């Protein structure tokens, strides 16, 4: 069973990464991957600021993710369970994204995603 994901960043962010969500997030829980942003579910306070500030509508509460995009929920969770644990940067609770900076990695799903 996957971990709950309060907010998820979907396909509209891939290769765009506008960054408005970073400025809007008071918890500093949005991490920048190579192709898209990722929201850490353990750090997210579920305030919704990311969804409001995202100009392309990529940030959504997990219950608003369309059926065709449900794989983004698992991919977002995998970023924090499979990709980041192998790196040296520690994660904060809440808020470690600014300290970690850009991560030159994505989940396999995002790395191979074709729009």
Secondary structure, DSSP 8 states (H G I E B T S, - for coil): -----SEEE-GGGTTT---HHHHH-TT--EEE-SSSEEE-TTT-----HHHHH-TTS-EEEGGGS-GGGTHHHHHHHHIIIIIGGGSS----TT--HHHH---S---HHHHT---
